Amino acid sequence: MAHVIRMPGISADSEEAVLLEWNITSGTAIRAGDNLATVETEKANVDIEADGDGTLWRTLVEPGTTVAVGAPIAVIVDSGENTDDEGAILGALGLGGAAPSAP
């Protein structure tokens, strides 16, 4: 089932971070622990790791964007999951208004 990757809280006092780059492109199969993206806080650059296996279906944030902690940044789908109905997937995740980037 599809799930959302959110901007993690990098430090106790951080409220936002800049998504520097995506290290995996949309459509790529991933495994737990794979480095999905690099984000920058005031103090350090940190890698965001996949929390499970699947496919990076959509990125929701362009590199260089400042993102609030907890905001959705990507959608992961299970391997083999039907992704034909993009609107239904995004709606089920509460992202109906999101403007995902193309794969």
Order of alpha helices (4+ residues) and beta strands (2+ residues): beta-beta-beta-beta-beta-beta-beta-beta-alpha
